[in-house]
């Protein structure tokens, strides 16, 4: 039975999974656990060098958590006292809350190699107080630490809902309705262990159905959770493709980098789980509308120093994930896929932004375009050569193994040699030719990729 007396107002106190970390007070170290919106000024005065505007809340709360953790004696008596404290109805609500948060901090911050002396029946004890948000968060941290806790938790859920067809899904649907973000965090923790996926079809559909209706922060967490359903398995792909509103999955489109990364990570896992159905998923989900709008936004802001600037995007995970997804289109659809990426503006948009790339982003970008070269026809290769210089291609080829570079260099060279328009051959200006020669001079004799390329296209200069 749920003990409703425990922290009657705690649902109001804990509106999301991060608010515990901000439960700070202006008092001394013993009162850090009081729920308040302020941080002890004495602490900040001594630690201010560790924080900047972006890390203030996270850094200060983490520091306080660690202070509390290191002030605790990790022994059976400590944990027994904390557990006894929060389940004792004779203690004040504040004292019970404080004991529970100390338990949460100890479990969360103890290094993985530290074996916590927790009672084996702790899941049974915690389960009595579901869906209290603080209790749900403690359970999440337990499951994060060890598989045994996840097994005990699932067994407890199954035991209480034997008559239902999908007890684990039903449990999470009810829990998320009761405490949304804490329920999502618990589900995210449980999905660390893939064996539970087969019991979660119902909650999968619940998340898919509601992802468009929540705030950005919750949406990010939902897409992170949904990604786990596809890691190494296409078990849920048919369900996703048959969902009647799959075209609304990424709506409304938000210009938020964290959310974009979460959506791209999800799309990457979906397409990786079954590459042959990449194009079908991307079309049905209106993925390209989402991607195009985001890149247009990025292009319009590419000189900005703001958080959402193109520079940030291109140096981050978003670009890498976009390229990986687009590579699957090229591998599965080949020439048709290349034409499609040109038509919808993805490749031209990437090329427009290449000056903003760091080295890693440029390498990823070049890998995508050289895959287009290897899979494309002459006209498509010429389209790529109109967007890239031969010097950029040569520098990229020089940075990778000869076996990988030789196929696309040969194909580019063949396209150049066969090119003829209005009786004129492909034109390479003198400056470009000399730059290519300089790159070739630096090559090892055993790895003469660019030298061979120049020898091959030599008739162009005759």
C-alpha positions as CSV (number, residue, x, y, z in Angstrom):
1,X,0.0,0.0,0.0
2,X,1.2,3.5,-0.8
3,X,2.0,5.4,2.4
4,X,0.5,8.8,1.6
5,X,1.6,10.4,4.8
6,X,5.2,10.6,3.6
7,X,6.1,14.2,2.6
8,X,2.6,15.1,1.6
9,X,3.8,18.2,-0.2
10,X,6.9,16.6,-1.8
11,X,5.3,16.4,-5.2
12,X,5.2,20.2,-5.2
13,X,8.7,20.4,-3.9
14,X,10.2,18.2,-6.6
15,X,9.0,19.4,-9.9
16,X,11.8,17.7,-11.8
17,X,14.7,15.3,-11.4
18,X,17.2,18.1,-10.9
19,X,15.5,20.1,-8.2
20,X,16.8,17.9,-5.4
21,X,20.3,19.1,-6.5
22,X,19.2,22.7,-6.0
23,X,17.8,22.0,-2.5
24,X,20.0,24.4,-0.7
25,X,19.7,26.8,2.3
26,X,21.5,29.9,3.6
27,X,22.3,28.2,6.9
28,X,25.3,26.1,8.0
29,X,26.5,22.8,6.5
30,X,24.0,20.8,8.6
31,X,21.1,22.6,6.9
32,X,22.2,22.3,3.3
33,X,19.4,19.8,2.7
34,X,16.6,22.3,3.3
35,X,14.6,23.1,0.1
36,X,15.3,26.7,-0.9
37,X,16.2,28.7,-4.0
38,X,19.4,30.1,-2.5
39,X,22.9,28.9,-2.0
40,X,25.0,29.5,1.2
41,X,26.9,32.7,0.5
42,X,29.8,31.6,2.7
43,X,30.3,28.5,0.5
44,X,30.1,30.5,-2.7
45,X,32.6,33.1,-1.4
46,X,35.2,30.3,-0.9
47,X,34.4,28.4,-4.1
48,X,33.5,31.2,-6.5
49,X,36.5,30.5,-8.7
50,X,35.0,27.1,-9.6
51,X,31.9,28.6,-11.1
52,X,30.9,30.7,-14.0
53,X,27.5,31.8,-15.2
54,X,26.8,28.6,-17.0
55,X,27.9,26.2,-14.3
56,X,26.7,28.1,-11.2
57,X,23.7,26.0,-10.3
58,X,25.1,22.7,-11.3
59,X,28.5,23.3,-9.8
60,X,27.3,24.7,-6.5
61,X,24.8,21.9,-5.9
62,X,27.3,19.2,-6.9
63,X,29.8,20.7,-4.5
64,X,27.3,20.6,-1.7
65,X,26.3,17.0,-2.5
66,X,29.9,16.0,-2.3
67,X,30.5,17.8,1.0
68,X,27.5,16.0,2.4
69,X,28.6,12.6,1.0
70,X,32.2,12.9,2.4
71,X,30.8,14.0,5.8
72,X,28.9,10.7,6.1
73,X,30.3,7.5,7.5
74,X,29.6,4.8,4.9
75,X,28.7,1.9,7.2
76,X,25.6,-0.2,7.9
77,X,24.6,1.9,10.9
78,X,24.5,5.1,8.8
79,X,22.1,3.6,6.2
80,X,20.0,1.9,8.8
81,X,19.6,5.2,10.6
82,X,18.6,7.0,7.4
83,X,16.1,4.4,6.4
84,X,14.6,4.2,9.9
85,X,14.5,8.0,9.9
86,X,12.5,8.5,6.8
87,X,10.0,5.6,7.4
88,X,9.3,6.7,11.0
89,X,6.0,8.6,11.0
90,X,6.8,10.1,14.4
91,X,9.7,12.2,12.9
92,X,8.9,15.6,11.5
93,X,8.3,15.9,7.8
94,X,11.4,17.9,7.4
95,X,13.5,15.4,9.3
96,X,12.2,12.5,7.2
97,X,12.8,14.5,4.0
98,X,16.4,15.2,5.1
99,X,17.1,11.6,5.9
100,X,15.8,10.5,2.5
101,X,17.8,13.1,0.6
102,X,21.0,12.1,2.5
103,X,20.3,8.5,1.4
104,X,19.8,9.7,-2.2
105,X,23.1,11.7,-2.1
106,X,25.0,8.8,-0.7
107,X,23.8,6.4,-3.3
108,X,24.2,8.9,-6.2
109,X,27.7,10.1,-5.3
110,X,29.4,6.9,-4.0
111,X,32.0,5.7,-6.6
112,X,30.9,2.5,-8.4
113,X,33.7,0.5,-6.8
114,X,32.3,1.4,-3.3
115,X,30.0,-1.3,-2.1
116,X,27.3,0.4,-0.1
117,X,26.0,-1.6,2.9
118,X,22.3,-1.3,2.0
119,X,19.7,-3.7,3.3
120,X,18.7,-6.3,0.7
121,X,15.0,-5.5,1.2
122,X,15.5,-1.8,0.4
123,X,13.4,-2.0,-2.8
124,X,10.5,-3.5,-0.8
125,X,10.8,-0.6,1.7
126,X,10.9,2.1,-1.0
127,X,8.1,0.5,-3.0
128,X,5.7,1.1,-0.1
129,X,6.1,4.9,-0.7
130,X,5.6,5.0,-4.5
131,X,4.9,7.3,-6.3
132,X,6.6,9.8,-4.0
133,X,9.0,11.7,-6.2
134,X,12.0,11.6,-3.8
135,X,11.5,7.8,-3.4
136,X,11.4,7.4,-7.2
137,X,14.7,9.2,-7.5
138,X,16.4,7.1,-4.8
139,X,15.2,4.0,-6.7
140,X,16.6,5.4,-10.0
141,X,20.0,5.8,-8.4
142,X,19.9,2.3,-6.9
143,X,19.2,0.9,-10.4
144,X,22.0,3.0,-11.9
145,X,24.4,1.4,-9.5
146,X,23.8,-2.3,-9.9
147,X,21.8,-4.8,-12.0
148,X,20.6,-6.6,-8.8
149,X,18.5,-3.6,-7.8
150,X,16.9,-3.5,-11.2
151,X,16.0,-7.2,-11.0
152,X,14.5,-6.7,-7.5
153,X,12.5,-3.7,-8.7
154,X,11.1,-5.5,-11.7
155,X,10.2,-8.5,-9.6
156,X,8.4,-6.3,-7.2
157,X,6.4,-4.6,-10.0
158,X,5.5,-7.9,-11.6
159,X,4.4,-9.3,-8.2
160,X,1.9,-6.4,-7.7
161,X,0.4,-6.6,-11.1
162,X,0.2,-10.3,-12.0
163,X,-3.3,-10.0,-13.6
164,X,-2.2,-7.5,-16.2
165,X,-0.8,-8.3,-19.6
166,X,2.0,-5.8,-19.6
167,X,2.6,-5.0,-15.9
168,X,5.9,-3.2,-16.3
169,X,4.5,-0.8,-19.0
170,X,1.3,-0.2,-17.0
171,X,3.4,0.6,-13.9
172,X,5.4,3.2,-15.7
173,X,2.4,4.7,-17.4
174,X,0.8,5.2,-14.0
175,X,4.0,6.4,-12.5
176,X,4.7,9.0,-15.2
177,X,1.2,10.4,-14.8
178,X,1.8,10.7,-11.1
179,X,5.3,12.3,-11.2
180,X,6.4,12.9,-14.8
181,X,10.1,13.7,-14.8
182,X,11.0,11.4,-11.9
183,X,9.2,8.5,-13.6
184,X,11.1,9.2,-16.8
185,X,14.4,9.2,-14.9
186,X,13.5,5.8,-13.4
187,X,12.6,4.4,-16.8
188,X,15.8,5.8,-18.2
189,X,17.8,4.0,-15.5
190,X,16.0,0.7,-16.0
191,X,16.7,0.8,-19.8
192,X,20.4,0.5,-19.0
193,X,19.6,-3.3,-18.9
194,X,18.3,-4.3,-22.4
195,X,16.5,-7.5,-21.2
196,X,13.6,-5.4,-19.9
197,X,12.8,-3.9,-23.4
198,X,10.4,-6.7,-24.3
199,X,8.1,-5.8,-21.4
200,X,7.9,-2.1,-22.3
201,X,5.9,-1.9,-25.5
202,X,3.1,0.0,-23.8
203,X,5.3,2.7,-22.4
204,X,7.1,3.0,-25.7
205,X,3.9,3.9,-27.4
206,X,2.9,6.2,-24.5
207,X,6.2,8.1,-25.0
208,X,5.9,8.3,-28.8
209,X,2.3,9.6,-28.4
210,X,3.1,12.3,-26.0
211,X,6.6,13.6,-27.0
212,X,5.1,16.5,-28.9
213,X,3.1,17.7,-26.0
214,X,5.8,18.3,-23.4
215,X,8.3,21.1,-22.6
216,X,11.7,21.1,-24.2
217,X,13.5,19.7,-21.2
218,X,11.1,16.7,-20.9
219,X,11.3,16.2,-24.7
220,X,15.1,15.9,-24.5
221,X,14.8,13.2,-21.8
222,X,12.1,11.3,-23.8
223,X,14.1,11.2,-26.9
224,X,17.1,10.0,-24.9
225,X,14.9,7.2,-23.5
226,X,13.5,6.4,-26.9
227,X,17.0,6.0,-28.3
228,X,17.6,3.2,-25.8
229,X,14.8,1.2,-27.4
230,X,16.8,1.0,-30.6
231,X,20.3,0.4,-29.4
232,X,21.4,-2.7,-31.3
233,X,17.8,-3.9,-31.9
234,X,15.0,-3.1,-34.4
235,X,12.4,-4.7,-32.1
236,X,10.3,-1.5,-32.0
237,X,10.9,-0.3,-35.5
238,X,7.6,-1.7,-36.9
239,X,5.6,-0.1,-34.1
240,X,7.3,3.2,-34.9
241,X,6.7,3.0,-38.6
242,X,3.0,2.0,-38.1
243,X,2.3,4.8,-35.6
244,X,-0.4,6.9,-37.3
245,X,1.1,10.2,-36.2
246,X,4.8,9.4,-36.9
247,X,5.0,12.5,-39.2
248,X,4.4,14.7,-36.1
249,X,7.2,13.0,-34.1
250,X,9.6,16.0,-34.3
251,X,6.9,18.7,-34.1
252,X,6.9,21.5,-33.1
253,X,10.4,22.2,-34.5
254,X,12.4,24.0,-31.8
255,X,15.7,25.8,-32.4
256,X,17.4,24.3,-29.4
257,X,20.7,22.5,-29.8
258,X,20.2,20.1,-26.9
259,X,16.9,19.0,-28.2
260,X,18.3,18.8,-31.8
261,X,21.1,16.5,-30.6
262,X,18.6,14.3,-28.7
263,X,16.4,14.0,-31.9
264,X,19.5,13.3,-34.1
265,X,20.8,10.7,-31.6
266,X,17.4,9.0,-31.6
267,X,17.2,9.0,-35.4
268,X,20.7,7.7,-35.6
269,X,19.9,4.7,-33.4
270,X,16.7,4.0,-35.3
271,X,18.4,4.0,-38.7
272,X,21.4,2.1,-37.3
273,X,19.1,-0.6,-35.9
274,X,17.9,-1.5,-39.5
275,X,19.8,0.3,-42.2
276,X,17.6,-1.0,-45.0
277,X,14.6,0.9,-43.6
278,X,16.5,4.2,-43.1
279,X,14.8,6.1,-45.9
280,X,11.3,4.9,-45.0
281,X,11.7,6.1,-41.4
282,X,13.2,9.4,-42.3
283,X,10.5,10.1,-44.9
284,X,7.6,9.0,-42.7
285,X,8.8,11.0,-39.7
286,X,9.2,14.2,-41.8
287,X,12.9,14.1,-40.5
288,X,14.1,16.2,-43.5
289,X,11.7,19.0,-42.7
290,X,13.1,19.1,-39.2
291,X,16.7,18.9,-40.4
292,X,16.4,21.5,-43.1
293,X,14.7,24.0,-40.8
294,X,17.5,23.5,-38.3
295,X,20.3,24.0,-40.8
296,X,18.6,27.1,-42.3
297,X,18.4,28.5,-38.8
298,X,22.1,27.6,-38.3
299,X,23.1,29.3,-41.6
300,X,21.2,32.4,-40.6
301,X,23.1,32.5,-37.3
302,X,26.5,31.4,-38.5
303,X,28.3,34.6,-37.5
304,X,26.6,34.7,-34.1
305,X,28.4,34.1,-30.9
306,X,25.2,33.0,-29.2
307,X,24.6,29.6,-27.6
308,X,22.7,28.4,-30.7
309,X,25.3,29.6,-33.2
310,X,26.3,27.6,-36.3
311,X,29.8,27.5,-35.0
312,X,28.6,25.6,-31.9
313,X,26.4,23.3,-34.0
314,X,29.2,22.5,-36.4
315,X,31.7,21.7,-33.7
316,X,29.3,19.5,-31.9
317,X,27.6,16.2,-32.0
318,X,24.7,17.4,-34.2
319,X,26.8,17.6,-37.3
320,X,28.4,14.2,-36.8
321,X,25.1,12.6,-36.3
322,X,23.6,14.3,-39.4
323,X,26.4,12.9,-41.5
324,X,26.1,9.4,-40.1
325,X,22.3,9.4,-40.9
326,X,22.9,10.8,-44.4
327,X,25.6,8.2,-45.1
328,X,23.0,5.4,-44.5
329,X,20.8,7.1,-47.1
330,X,23.7,7.0,-49.6
331,X,24.6,3.4,-48.8
332,X,21.0,2.1,-49.1
333,X,19.7,4.4,-51.9
334,X,23.0,5.1,-53.7
335,X,22.6,7.4,-56.7
336,X,19.0,8.1,-55.9
337,X,20.0,9.0,-52.3
338,X,22.7,11.4,-53.5
339,X,20.3,13.1,-55.8
340,X,17.8,13.4,-53.0
341,X,20.3,15.0,-50.6
342,X,21.2,17.6,-53.3
343,X,17.6,18.3,-54.1
344,X,16.5,19.0,-50.5
345,X,19.6,21.1,-49.9
346,X,21.4,19.1,-47.3
347,X,24.8,18.7,-49.1
348,X,24.8,22.4,-50.4
349,X,24.0,23.6,-46.9
350,X,26.9,21.6,-45.4
351,X,29.2,23.0,-48.0
352,X,28.2,26.5,-47.3
353,X,29.2,26.0,-43.7
354,X,32.5,24.2,-44.2
355,X,34.6,27.2,-43.4
356,X,33.2,27.0,-39.8
357,X,34.2,23.4,-39.3
358,X,36.9,22.3,-36.9
359,X,39.2,19.5,-38.0
360,X,37.0,16.7,-36.8
361,X,33.9,18.1,-38.3
362,X,35.7,18.7,-41.6
363,X,36.9,15.0,-41.7
364,X,33.3,13.8,-41.1
365,X,32.0,16.1,-43.8
366,X,34.6,14.9,-46.3
367,X,33.9,11.3,-45.5
368,X,30.3,11.9,-46.4
369,X,31.1,13.6,-49.6
370,X,33.7,11.1,-50.7
371,X,31.1,8.3,-50.1
372,X,28.9,10.3,-52.5
373,X,31.8,10.3,-55.0
374,X,32.3,6.5,-54.7
375,X,28.5,5.8,-55.1
376,X,27.7,8.6,-57.5
377,X,27.7,9.1,-61.3
378,X,29.8,11.6,-63.3
379,X,27.3,14.4,-63.0
380,X,26.9,14.0,-59.3
381,X,30.7,14.0,-58.9
382,X,30.9,17.2,-60.9
383,X,28.3,18.7,-58.6
384,X,30.5,17.9,-55.7
385,X,33.6,19.3,-57.4
386,X,31.6,22.6,-57.9
387,X,31.3,22.8,-54.1
388,X,34.7,21.6,-53.1
389,X,38.2,22.5,-54.2
390,X,40.7,19.8,-55.4
391,X,43.0,21.0,-52.7
392,X,40.5,20.3,-50.0
393,X,40.0,16.8,-51.4
394,X,43.7,16.2,-51.6
395,X,44.3,17.4,-48.0
396,X,41.6,15.0,-46.8
397,X,43.0,12.1,-48.9
398,X,46.5,12.8,-47.5
399,X,45.1,12.4,-44.0
400,X,43.7,8.9,-44.5
401,X,45.0,5.5,-45.6
402,X,45.8,4.9,-49.2
403,X,43.4,2.0,-49.5
404,X,40.5,4.3,-48.4
405,X,41.5,7.3,-50.5
406,X,42.4,5.5,-53.8
407,X,38.9,4.6,-54.9
408,X,37.5,8.1,-54.7
409,X,40.6,9.8,-56.1
410,X,40.6,7.5,-59.1
411,X,36.9,8.2,-59.7
412,X,37.4,11.9,-59.5
413,X,40.4,11.7,-61.8
414,X,38.4,9.6,-64.3
415,X,35.5,12.1,-64.2
416,X,38.0,15.0,-64.8
417,X,39.6,13.2,-67.7
418,X,36.3,12.3,-69.4
419,X,34.8,15.8,-68.9
420,X,34.2,17.7,-72.0
421,X,31.8,20.6,-72.5
422,X,31.5,22.7,-75.7
423,X,34.8,21.2,-76.8
424,X,36.7,22.2,-73.6
425,X,38.3,20.0,-71.0
426,X,38.0,20.3,-67.2
427,X,39.9,23.4,-66.1
428,X,42.3,23.4,-63.2
429,X,44.0,26.7,-62.6
430,X,47.7,27.0,-62.1
431,X,47.5,28.0,-58.4
432,X,45.5,24.9,-57.6
433,X,47.9,22.7,-59.6
434,X,50.9,24.1,-57.6
435,X,49.1,23.6,-54.3
436,X,48.5,19.9,-55.3
437,X,52.2,19.5,-56.2
438,X,53.2,20.9,-52.7
439,X,50.9,18.3,-51.0
440,X,52.4,15.6,-53.2
441,X,56.0,16.6,-52.3
442,X,55.3,15.8,-48.6
443,X,54.1,12.3,-49.3
444,X,56.0,9.2,-48.4
445,X,57.1,7.2,-51.5
446,X,55.1,4.2,-50.3
447,X,52.0,6.3,-49.8
448,X,52.0,8.4,-52.9
449,X,48.2,9.0,-53.3
450,X,48.3,12.6,-54.5
451,X,51.3,12.0,-56.8
452,X,49.4,9.1,-58.5
453,X,46.3,11.3,-58.8
454,X,48.3,14.1,-60.5
455,X,50.0,11.6,-62.8
456,X,46.5,10.3,-63.7
457,X,45.0,13.6,-64.6
458,X,48.2,14.9,-66.3
459,X,46.6,14.9,-69.8
460,X,44.3,17.8,-68.6
461,X,47.5,20.0,-68.4
462,X,49.0,18.9,-71.8
